[in-house]
Amino acid sequence: MKHAEARPHDDPEAAARKLLELAANVPAVQDGRIYIERINAPFLFTLKAKGSEFRAGLRYAIERGWLELHESGTYVRLLTPGKELLT
């Protein structure tokens, strides 16, 4: 019987913290906006995470007040509690 390997971003908190790290390394545009694809692409393609892990991490970060997602879904803002986690 084969057992599936544990994925590093399977835990929503771990995924959320990685998203914060990625967001902090992206230069924000107007008014602190970080386009969602600037964190989505590295998370999915460089880190080889799944879309479900991205959604769970994003939801976790929003619920904790670390990130703010615009209603259009096109950008996020890194909020003060999220910035404090990175220091």
Secondary structure, DSSP 8 states (H G I E B T S, - for coil): -------TT-SHHHHHHHHHHHHHTS---GGG-EEHHHHHHIIIIIS---HHHHHHHHHHHHHTTSEEE-TTSSEEEE-HHHHHHH-
